[in-house]
Amino acid sequence: MNVLVTGGAGFIGSNLCEALVERGHHVTCLDNFATGKIENLLPLLEKHPQQFRLIVGDIRNQEDCRKAAEGATILFHEAALGSVPRSIKDPVTTNEVNISGFLNMLVAARDAGVKRFIYAASSSTYGDSVSLPKVEEKIGKPLSPYAITKYVNELYAEIFARTYGMETIGLRYFNVFGRRQDPNGAYAAVIPLFVKKLMNHESPVINGDGEYSRDFTYIDNVIQMNLCAMETDNPEALNQIYNTAYGERTTLNQLVSCLKEYLSEQDPAIAAIEVVHGPGRAGDIPHSLASVEKAKRLLGYDPRYSLREGLREAVQWYRENL
C-alpha cells in the first residue's frame, strides 16, 4: 500500500517508516525537522529509494499536507510538538502544530480519499483522573496545554469519522522509549536523559520524590500497535481510541535502579552514582497505568516487551550510538 507517515523523521515515526518498508509498503514521510533528524532516515533513503520518499514540509502548511497525502491509502499522523513543559512555556506554537496541523492533515486525508487515518494520541488526555488502570472511556480534565491539544485531536477525529465517513484510530501513547529517542535538548524524555547522565558519570535529576509512576512502553510494542491498527479488518475496531502501553507501572526510582543495573554491567562505577531530587514539574500526572484489554480484544494487540526487556534493548542501542 501507499502509506504516509507525518513526523516520520522523529523517534517513533522513523521506526514506523522502517517497519512499513520492511513489510513491502511504499512509504512517504512528511517532516519539517523541527524535532526529527535526517540521520533517522538515511538508511531508508539510501537502501530503499524506490519504496521510500521524503517530503520536507510543515503540517501547518495546507499545501504541504495536500501534496503529501496524494495517493495515500493509509495515513499515520505522528507529527506533533511533544512535551508538557514545552507546551507550558509556549502554548501558542504547541496549539498551532498539534491542533491546526492535525486539522490540516485530516482535511488533506479526506480530500485525497485516504482510507484510514491512524494518529498518535496521548496518555496526557487522562489528566486529573485518579482511577487506575486507565481505561479509554474514562478521562479527567487536562493538566497542560499539550494535553488539551491531544484531546482536541480525538474530538476532531471522531467528528471527521461521523461527518465524512473516514476510518480513524487514535493510539494513546504511554511514555514510549527505545532506539533513536534523543537524549539531548531541553525537552528530552526521561529515559534517554537518565541514560546519558549515567553514562557520563553524572547524577540523574528526578523531579519530586521519585515515587511518581509511569507505564513505560518500548518502541517495538508501539510499532506493533500501529501495524495492528493498519491491518485490522474488524469493523468494531474502527473509529476508536486505544491505550498503547505494556500495562505495567514503574516508579522513577525503580526506573533509575534498573538503568544503573544494566549500565553497570559494562561500567561498574555507574552503580555508585547517586540520584539528585529536584522540584516537581507543573502539569505532571502523578501515576499512569494503562489497561490494554480493549486493544487486545479488538485489535489483537499482544505487547512483547516489558519495561526490563525494553530497557535492556535500549541500553544496548545507547551504548553503541551515544
C-alpha positions as CSV (number, residue, x, y, z in Angstrom):
1,M,0.0,0.0,0.0
2,N,0.9,3.6,-0.3
3,V,1.4,5.0,3.2
4,L,2.1,8.5,4.5
5,V,3.8,9.0,7.8
6,T,3.9,12.6,9.1
7,G,6.7,13.2,11.6
8,G,8.5,10.3,10.0
9,A,11.9,11.6,10.8
10,G,11.2,11.5,14.6
11,F,11.8,8.8,17.1
12,I,8.5,6.9,16.7
13,G,7.9,8.0,13.1
14,S,11.3,6.7,11.8
15,N,10.9,3.4,13.5
16,L,7.4,3.1,12.0
17,C,8.7,4.0,8.5
18,E,11.3,1.3,8.8
19,A,8.8,-1.3,9.8
20,L,6.4,-0.4,7.0
21,V,9.2,-0.5,4.3
22,E,10.3,-3.9,5.7
23,R,6.7,-5.1,5.0
24,G,6.9,-4.0,1.4
25,H,4.8,-0.9,1.6
26,H,5.6,2.3,-0.3
27,V,6.1,5.0,2.3
28,T,6.2,8.8,2.1
29,C,7.5,10.8,5.1
30,L,6.4,14.4,5.7
31,D,8.6,16.2,8.2
32,N,9.9,19.7,8.8
33,F,12.8,18.6,11.0
34,A,11.7,20.7,13.9
35,T,12.4,17.7,16.2
36,G,13.1,14.9,13.7
37,K,16.5,14.1,12.3
38,I,17.6,13.3,8.8
39,E,20.0,10.7,10.3
40,N,17.0,8.7,11.3
41,L,16.0,8.4,7.6
42,L,19.3,8.0,5.8
43,P,19.3,4.1,5.8
44,L,15.8,4.2,4.2
45,L,16.8,6.9,1.7
46,E,20.0,5.0,0.7
47,K,18.7,1.4,0.7
48,H,15.1,1.8,-0.5
49,P,14.9,4.7,-2.9
50,Q,12.0,3.1,-4.8
51,Q,10.0,2.4,-1.7
52,F,10.7,5.4,0.4
53,R,10.5,9.1,-0.3
54,L,10.9,12.2,1.8
55,I,8.9,15.4,1.6
56,V,10.3,18.3,3.6
57,G,7.3,20.3,4.7
58,D,5.2,21.5,7.6
59,I,1.8,20.3,8.7
60,R,0.9,23.9,9.4
61,N,1.0,24.5,5.6
62,Q,-2.1,23.2,3.9
63,E,-0.4,22.8,0.5
64,D,2.4,20.6,2.1
65,C,-0.3,18.4,3.6
66,R,-2.2,18.1,0.4
67,K,0.9,17.2,-1.6
68,A,1.9,14.6,0.9
69,A,-1.5,12.9,1.2
70,E,-1.9,12.4,-2.6
71,G,-2.3,8.8,-3.4
72,A,-2.1,7.5,0.2
73,T,-4.3,4.7,1.3
74,I,-3.2,4.8,5.0
75,L,-2.0,7.9,6.9
76,F,-0.1,7.7,10.2
77,H,-0.1,11.1,11.9
78,E,2.9,11.1,14.2
79,A,3.9,14.8,13.7
80,A,3.4,16.9,16.9
81,L,5.2,19.1,19.3
82,G,5.6,16.9,22.4
83,S,6.5,17.7,26.0
84,V,4.3,19.1,28.7
85,P,6.9,21.6,29.9
86,R,7.3,22.9,26.3
87,S,3.6,23.5,26.0
88,I,3.5,25.4,29.3
89,K,6.4,27.6,28.1
90,D,4.9,28.1,24.6
91,P,1.3,27.1,24.3
92,V,0.7,29.0,21.1
93,T,3.2,27.0,19.0
94,T,2.0,23.8,20.6
95,N,-1.6,24.7,19.6
96,E,-0.6,25.6,16.1
97,V,1.2,22.4,15.4
98,N,-0.9,19.9,17.4
99,I,-4.3,21.3,16.6
100,S,-4.2,23.4,13.4
101,G,-1.6,21.0,11.9
102,F,-3.7,18.0,12.9
103,L,-6.8,19.5,11.3
104,N,-4.9,20.3,8.1
105,M,-3.9,16.7,7.8
106,L,-7.4,15.5,8.5
107,V,-8.7,17.7,5.7
108,A,-5.9,16.6,3.3
109,A,-6.7,13.0,4.1
110,R,-10.4,13.5,3.5
111,D,-9.8,15.3,0.2
112,A,-7.2,12.7,-1.0
113,G,-9.6,9.8,-0.2
114,V,-7.3,8.3,2.4
115,K,-9.0,5.1,3.7
116,R,-7.7,5.1,7.3
117,F,-6.2,7.8,9.5
118,I,-4.2,6.5,12.4
119,Y,-2.9,9.1,14.8
120,A,-0.7,9.5,17.9
121,A,-2.9,10.4,20.8
122,S,-1.6,10.7,24.3
123,S,-1.9,9.3,27.9
124,S,-1.9,13.0,29.0
125,T,-5.5,13.1,28.0
126,Y,-6.4,11.3,31.2
127,G,-5.5,14.5,33.1
128,D,-6.6,14.6,36.7
129,S,-8.4,11.3,36.6
130,V,-7.0,9.3,39.6
131,S,-8.5,5.9,38.6
132,L,-6.1,3.1,37.8
133,P,-5.7,1.4,35.4
134,K,-6.6,4.0,32.8
135,V,-9.5,2.8,30.6
136,E,-10.2,4.6,27.4
137,E,-13.8,5.6,28.2
138,K,-12.9,7.4,31.4
139,I,-10.8,10.6,31.3
140,G,-10.3,13.6,33.5
141,K,-9.6,17.3,32.9
142,P,-6.4,18.1,31.1
143,L,-3.5,19.4,33.2
144,S,-1.4,21.1,30.5
145,P,-1.8,22.9,27.1
146,Y,-0.2,19.8,25.5
147,A,-2.9,17.5,27.0
148,I,-5.6,19.9,25.7
149,T,-4.2,19.7,22.2
150,K,-4.2,15.9,22.2
151,Y,-7.7,15.7,23.5
152,V,-8.9,18.1,20.8
153,N,-7.3,15.7,18.2
154,E,-9.5,12.9,19.4
155,L,-12.6,15.1,19.1
156,Y,-11.7,16.2,15.6
157,A,-11.0,12.6,14.5
158,E,-14.4,11.5,15.9
159,I,-16.2,14.3,14.0
160,F,-14.5,13.5,10.7
161,A,-15.3,9.8,11.1
162,R,-19.0,10.7,11.7
163,T,-19.3,13.5,9.2
164,Y,-17.1,12.3,6.3
165,G,-17.1,8.5,6.7
166,M,-13.4,8.3,7.3
167,E,-11.9,5.5,9.3
168,T,-9.9,6.8,12.3
169,I,-8.0,5.1,15.0
170,G,-6.3,7.0,17.9
171,L,-3.5,5.5,19.9
172,R,-2.9,6.9,23.3
173,Y,0.8,6.5,23.8
174,F,2.2,5.9,27.3
175,N,5.8,7.0,27.8
176,V,7.4,5.5,24.8
177,F,11.1,4.8,24.9
178,G,13.7,3.0,22.8
179,R,16.2,3.3,20.0
180,R,16.6,6.8,18.4
181,Q,15.0,8.6,21.2
182,D,17.1,11.8,21.5
183,P,18.8,12.3,24.9
184,N,19.7,15.9,24.0
185,G,17.8,19.2,24.2
186,A,15.7,21.0,26.8
187,Y,12.7,18.6,26.4
188,A,14.5,15.2,26.3
189,A,12.4,12.3,27.6
190,V,13.3,10.9,31.0
191,I,14.9,7.5,29.9
192,P,17.4,8.8,27.3
193,L,18.2,11.7,29.6
194,F,18.9,9.4,32.6
195,V,21.0,7.0,30.4
196,K,23.1,9.9,29.1
197,K,23.7,11.2,32.6
198,L,24.7,7.8,34.0
199,M,26.9,7.0,31.1
200,N,28.7,10.4,31.6
201,H,29.0,9.5,35.4
202,E,26.7,12.4,36.3
203,S,23.8,12.3,38.7
204,P,20.3,12.0,37.1
205,V,17.8,14.5,38.4
206,I,14.4,13.2,39.4
207,N,11.6,15.7,39.6
208,G,10.0,15.2,43.0
209,D,10.5,12.2,45.3
210,G,10.7,9.7,42.5
211,E,7.5,7.8,43.5
212,Y,5.5,9.1,40.5
213,S,4.9,6.1,38.3
214,R,4.5,5.5,34.6
215,D,3.6,2.8,32.2
216,F,6.9,2.9,30.2
217,T,6.3,1.4,26.8
218,Y,9.1,0.0,24.5
219,I,9.1,1.3,20.9
220,D,8.5,-2.2,19.4
221,N,5.2,-2.5,21.3
222,V,4.2,0.8,19.8
223,I,5.1,-0.2,16.3
224,Q,3.1,-3.5,16.8
225,M,0.1,-1.4,17.8
226,N,0.3,0.8,14.8
227,L,0.5,-2.2,12.5
228,C,-2.5,-3.8,14.2
229,A,-4.4,-0.6,13.6
230,M,-3.4,-0.5,10.0
231,E,-4.1,-4.2,9.2
232,T,-7.3,-4.8,11.2
233,D,-10.4,-5.7,9.2
234,N,-12.6,-5.8,12.3
235,P,-15.3,-3.1,11.8
236,E,-15.7,-2.8,15.6
237,A,-12.1,-1.8,15.9
238,L,-12.5,1.3,13.7
239,N,-13.2,4.9,15.0
240,Q,-11.9,4.0,18.4
241,I,-9.3,5.2,20.8
242,Y,-6.8,2.7,22.3
243,N,-4.2,2.8,25.1
244,T,-0.8,1.9,23.7
245,A,1.2,0.6,26.5
246,Y,2.5,-2.5,28.2
247,G,0.2,-2.5,31.2
248,E,2.7,-2.3,34.0
249,R,3.5,0.6,36.4
250,T,7.1,1.6,37.4
251,T,8.2,4.4,39.6
252,L,11.0,6.7,38.6
253,N,13.1,5.4,41.5
254,Q,12.7,1.9,40.2
255,L,13.5,3.0,36.7
256,V,16.8,4.5,37.7
257,S,17.7,1.4,39.7
258,C,17.1,-0.7,36.7
259,L,19.1,1.5,34.4
260,K,22.0,1.5,36.8
261,E,21.9,-2.3,37.0
262,Y,22.1,-2.7,33.2
263,L,24.6,0.1,32.6
264,S,26.9,-1.0,35.4
265,E,27.4,-4.4,33.7
266,Q,30.0,-2.8,31.4
267,D,30.9,0.1,33.7
268,P,30.7,-0.9,37.4
269,A,31.3,2.7,38.6
270,I,27.8,3.6,37.4
271,A,26.3,1.5,40.3
272,A,27.5,4.0,42.8
273,I,26.1,7.2,41.2
274,E,23.6,8.9,43.4
275,V,20.3,10.4,42.2
276,V,19.5,14.1,42.8
277,H,15.9,15.1,43.6
278,G,14.6,18.4,42.3
279,P,11.2,20.1,42.5
280,G,8.1,18.5,40.9
281,R,7.1,19.6,37.4
282,A,3.9,21.6,36.7
283,G,1.3,19.6,34.7
284,D,2.7,16.2,35.6
285,I,0.2,13.3,36.2
286,P,1.2,11.5,39.4
287,H,0.5,8.0,38.3
288,S,-0.1,6.3,35.0
289,L,-1.0,2.7,34.3
290,A,-2.9,1.6,31.2
291,S,-5.4,-1.1,30.6
292,V,-4.7,-2.7,27.2
293,E,-7.6,-5.1,27.3
294,K,-9.5,-3.1,24.6
295,A,-6.6,-3.2,22.2
296,K,-6.1,-6.9,22.9
297,R,-9.8,-7.7,22.3
298,L,-10.4,-5.6,19.2
299,L,-7.0,-5.3,17.5
300,G,-5.3,-8.5,18.6
301,Y,-2.5,-6.4,20.3
302,D,0.0,-8.5,22.3
303,P,2.9,-6.4,23.6
304,R,6.1,-8.5,23.7
305,Y,8.4,-6.2,25.6
306,S,8.2,-5.5,29.3
307,L,10.0,-2.5,30.8
308,R,13.0,-4.5,31.7
309,E,13.2,-6.3,28.3
310,G,12.8,-3.0,26.5
311,L,15.4,-1.2,28.7
312,R,18.0,-3.9,28.0
313,E,17.5,-3.3,24.3
314,A,17.5,0.4,24.6
315,V,20.6,0.5,26.8
316,Q,22.5,-1.6,24.2
317,W,21.5,0.9,21.5
318,Y,22.6,3.9,23.5
319,R,26.0,2.2,24.3
320,E,26.5,1.8,20.5
321,N,25.2,5.2,19.5
322,L,26.0,7.8,22.2
